[in-house]
Amino acid sequence: MHVRTRLLILASMSAASSAANAAPPLDQDSIYTIQVENDTVSTLKGTSDQYYTSGLRLGWTSGQDAVGPAAALGHDIWGDGTTRLSLEISQGIFTPRDTQVSPPPSDDRPYAGVLIATAGLVHDTVSTRDLVSLSLGVVGPAALGEEVQNGFHSIIGDTQNRGWHYQLQDQPAFQLLGQRTYRMPLATLGPFETDALPSATVSIGDIRDYVQVGGVIRFGQGLQSDFGTARIAPGLNGSDAYTNVRPFAWYAFAGADGQAVGYDVTIDGSTFRSDSRDAHHIWDVGEFEGGLAVLYHGVRLTYTQTWQSSEFKHEKSLFNFGSLALSAKF
């Protein structure tokens, strides 16, 4: 074989090896998400309109390294990997157990609305996801909890909740959150995969101060697509970011977390008013969740059912709610 021929073969082999080891192209598509959480989607009877009764969220997440300043900041903080910018607006509505009593019992959870806008960075490597976010907004009548809840009741012909006159008064809301999630492959069973997603979260602000540790076990196909399903905080939150690793991916999951809570404005009452209604939060809160995620050609649909231990002193029974999120890439 001529020297020139051998050199051409070696060059071709080197180019093929480089192509095989090259990083996959960046996912530049934005992700749009709508999410609904509600206590009417429950496995227990008689849980409609109580405690955490409704959560609504609209979110946008950029493509990988698609927003230059956010990408630069992400790489400065975490180093290698890819960074996405996330923006969202969310509303949470909280009520006591009996919404037909006015005034509501003084030892029950107060009426409260929370409306916040959140900006965050989501940084991924093959095995980790880091999330930092800042939320700003309002707690109180300006959060429109009464208007949304009783307005929806009027549309569907349901009874109006009677105690909103006693809701927490307006105050500014802010929250800073940091979270890390690990993706740990466990086993391959024929065409199916399993993995574990342990995570830790710290959050401080005048909405809720807490530390959370937990994890999720998943079974399905295409688990490299994401780091678990999204939740409206607090809870096990994989965020809205996902990639298309195959045309059709799916997984079933189950997880649990424990939270050490220092303060919760929706239970303990206003940060700035001594005469505010309050229900005395419980510092240790546990959750169990299970559900299903389906990803098909850039669309992700997830459902999560959450069971939660008592959050305040006189809470009645185990509480649970459902969470449905639909995301699409454009």
N, C-alpha and C positions, 0 to 999 in steps of 0.2 A: 504494500500500500504506500502510495506516495506521501511524502511529508505534508504536502499541501492538503491532501484528502483527509489525513489524520487530524490536522488542525481544524478543518471545517467541521468534522464530526465532534471534536471536543468543544468547539464553540457552540454548536447546536445543543449539545448536552448541557452545557453551562447555562444557556439561555432558557432551556426548558426547566432546569432546576430552579433558576431565579423566579420564573413565572409561577412555579408551584408553591414557592415559599413567600411570594409577595402577599402583602396584606390585601384583604378583599376591598373592593371600592367602597367609599363612604356612602352611607345611606343619606341622601340629601332631601328626602321627602319630609314635609311637615306632617304632624299628626294632630288631628282635631278630635276632641273627646267630649261626650256628654254623659253624665253619670247621675243616677238617682239612687238615694238610700231612703228606706222607709220602714217604719215599724209595722205597717199593715202586711208586709211580706214576712210572715212570722210562722213559726212552728208551734206557737202557744196560742190558746184562745184568750180573747179579751185583752190583747196588747195594743189595740189600735189607739193612736193619739195619746201616747204617754212617753215621758222621759225624752230620749232622743227620737223624736217622731218623724223628722224629715231632714234630708240633706240633698242639696242640688249643686251641681258643679259643671262649669264649662271650661275646657282647657285647650291650650295650643302648645305643642312641643316642636321645636325646630329639628331639622335634620342634623346629622352628626357633623360637628365643626362647621356648621353652615352660617353661624353668626360669629363673625371674626372676633370682636371684643370678648364675647362669652367664651369662645374656644381658647383664646389666649389666657384668660383668667383661669379657666379650668386646668389648662396644662401647667400654669404657674403653681397652682395649688396641689394638683395630684400627679403631675408628670405625664407619663405615657398613657395612651387611651384616647377616647373620643368624648367630646362634651356637647351636650344639647342645652339650649335655653328653654325653660318652661314658663308659661304665663297662664294664670287661671283666675276665675272668680267663683266663689262658693258661698252658699248660705246654709246655716244650720238652724233648726227650730226645735226648741225644748219646752216641754210642758209638764205639769204635775200629772199624777195618775188619774185623778178625777177632774175632767175638764168642764164639768157641768156645775161645779160649786164656785160661787163668787161671794166673798173672797176665798181663794184656795187655802187649804190647810197650811199653817205656818211652818210645819216640819216637813213638807213635801218639796219636791224640786220646783224652783220658781219658773214662771214663764220667761223665756229669753229667746231673742233672735240674734244671730251672729252673721254679719256680712263682711267678707274679706276678699281682697285681691292679693295674689301671691305670685312672686317671681322667684325662680329657682334655677340652679344648675344641676344637671344630671351627668355624671362622669362615669364612663364604662371602660373596663378592661374585659378580658375574656372571662375572668372569674370574680370580679367585684363590680358593684354599683355604688357610687357615692352620690348623695343628694344633700344639698344645702338650699334653704329657702327662707325668704322673709315675707311675712304677711302683714298687711295694714288694712284697717277697716273700722268697723263700729259694732258695739254691742248695745242693744236697746231698740226702741221704736223705730229709729232710722234704718235698722236692718230689715224692716218690712215683714217681720215674722207673722204678725197678726193679719196683715193684708193678704199675704200669700196663703196662709192656712185657711182662714175663714172665707177668703175669696174662692178658693178651690172647693170648699164645702158648699158654698152657694151654687157653684156650677153643677155639682153632682147631686144637689138636693139633700146634703147631709146637715146634721145639727151644728150650729155655731158653737165654738168654744167660748166660754163665758168669762174667763178670768184674765184676759189679756190686759185689762186696765191695771193689773198689778204686776206687769212685767218689769224686768230690770230696766233702770233708766239708762239713757244714752251715755256712753263713754267711748273714748278712742280705744281701738284694739290693735295690738301688734304681737307678733310671734316670730321667733327665730328657731329654725329646726335644722338639725344635722342627723344624717342617717347613713349607715353602711350596711350593705347586703352582700353576702358571699354566695356564689353559685358553685356547689360541690357535687359533681356527678357521682352516683352511687353504683348503679349496675345497669346493664343492657340485657333485656329479656326478649330475645328474638328481635322483632322490629320495634319494640317498645323501650323507652328510656325511663330512668328514675333519677331524681336528684334531690338535694336538700338546699334550702335557702335560709340559713341563719342570719339574723340581723340585730342591730342595736340602734336605738334612736334616743336623742336628747333634744328636748324642746323647752324653751323658756319664753315668757312674755306675760301679758296681763289677760290672756285667754286661758291658757292651761300650762302649768309647769309639770313636766313629767320625764321620767327615764323609762325606757321600754326595751326589753330583750325578748326574742322569740324566734320562731322558725317555721318553715313550711316544707312538707314533703310532697313531691309531684310525681305523677305517672302519666306518660303519654308519648307524643312524638313531636320533635322540633323544639325541645326545651331550651335550646340556645336562643330562641326568639326573644325572650324577655327575662325579667327577674321577678316574675309573679304578677298578680293582678293589682289594680289600683284600688285604694280605699281613700275616703275623705278622712283626714287625720282626726283623732289618733287611730292607730291600728297598724297591722302588717300591710305596708304599702309598697308594691313593686313599681309604682309610678306608671305614667302613660307611655313611656318609651319602649318601642319594640322594633325588631328588624324582621325582614322576610327571609328566613333561612330555607324555606321550602314552600311550595304553593299552598299546602294545607298542613296546619299544625294544630295540635290540641293537647290538653292535659286536664286531668282531675287532680285536686289537691286537698290537703288538710293541714292545718297549722294551729299553733297556740302562741300566746304571748302573755307576759306579765308586765304590769305598769306600776311604778312607784310615783304617786301623784302628790305634788306639794300644794297645788292650788288649781281650782277650776271655777272660773267666773260664773258659769252657768249653774253651778251648785252652791258655791260659797257666796255669791252675790257680788255686788259692785265693788270694785277695787277702791273707789274713792268716796263711798257713802256709807257711814256707819249705821244708817237706818234701813239698809237694803235687806230684802228677804234672803234667807240662806237655809241650806239643808244639811250642812256639815259633811263634807266629802269623806269617803273612806280612802285611805292612802294606798292600799294595795288592791289593784283591779286585775282580774284575769279574763282572757278571751280565748275562745276556741272558734275556728272557722273552717268551712269546707266549701267546695264549689267546682266550677268548670270554666275553662277558657277555650275558645275556638278562634283560630286565625286563618283567614282565607283570602289570598290575593290582596293583601294590604289592609284588610278589615279585621279588627279584633273585637269579639263580643265576650264579655266575662260576667259571671254571676257568682256572688259570694254570700253565703249565709253566716252570720256571726252570732254567737251566744256569749253573753257578757255577765260577769258576776256583779254584785251590787256596787254602785258607785257612791252612794250616800247612806247615811245611818238608818233611815226608815224606809228604804226602798223595798218594795214588795216583789218577791220572787225573782227568778232568773229572767233577764231581759234579752231579746234577740231581734234582729232586723235583717232585711235583705238589701243587697247592693248590686245594681245592674249598670254596667258601663259599656258604651259603644264607641269605638275609635275607628278612624279612617285616615288613610294617607292620601295626600294630594301634592 
